[in-house]
Amino acid sequence: MGLSFTLTAQANSCLKGQTCHHVQKSAHHQLQSNQSAHKVNRKKLYRGAGNYVVTAKRLNVRGDNLLDGRPVGQLQYGENIYVYRFSRGWAMIQFRNEVAWVSGRYLRYQPSEL
């Protein structure tokens, strides 16, 4: 599973089987869902790619232009989502087949069961 998109801001470009690289504006990106998450402390405060659950009653979803500020939708408490990466407190997700961002403050990492 992957996500293909074009951003008009800075982002990481990750290709299958290769390390992620930082790229500049207006570039096409391919992110893979197998990027590993890393553990920050015992309270499961991860800030890497992986499965997360929404901890807010309602969580605004914003489009790829975070400076615009207008929500494009909402997630509800308990919804499970896949985060592709974090940047400055924001989590990049796929929402309605588009790149979108939510505040990472209201997400809790859910390790996948083997």
Stockholm file with secondary structure:
# STOCKHOLM 1.0

chainA/1-114         MGLSFTLTAQANSCLKGQTCHHVQKSAHHQLQSNQSAHKVNRKKLYRGAGNYVVTAKRLNVRGDNLLDGRPVGQLQYGENIYVYRFSRGWAMIQFRNEVAWVSGRYLRYQPSEL
#=GR chainA/1-114 SS CEEEEEESSCEEECCTTSCCEEECSSEEEEEETTCCCCCCSTTCCCCSSEEEEECSSEEEEECSCTTTCCEEEEEETTCEEEECEEETTEEEEEETTEEEEEEGGGEEECCCCC
#=GC SS_cons         CEEEEEESSCEEECCTTSCCEEECSSEEEEEETTCCCCCCSTTCCCCSSEEEEECSSEEEEECSCTTTCCEEEEEETTCEEEECEEETTEEEEEETTEEEEEEGGGEEECCCCC
//
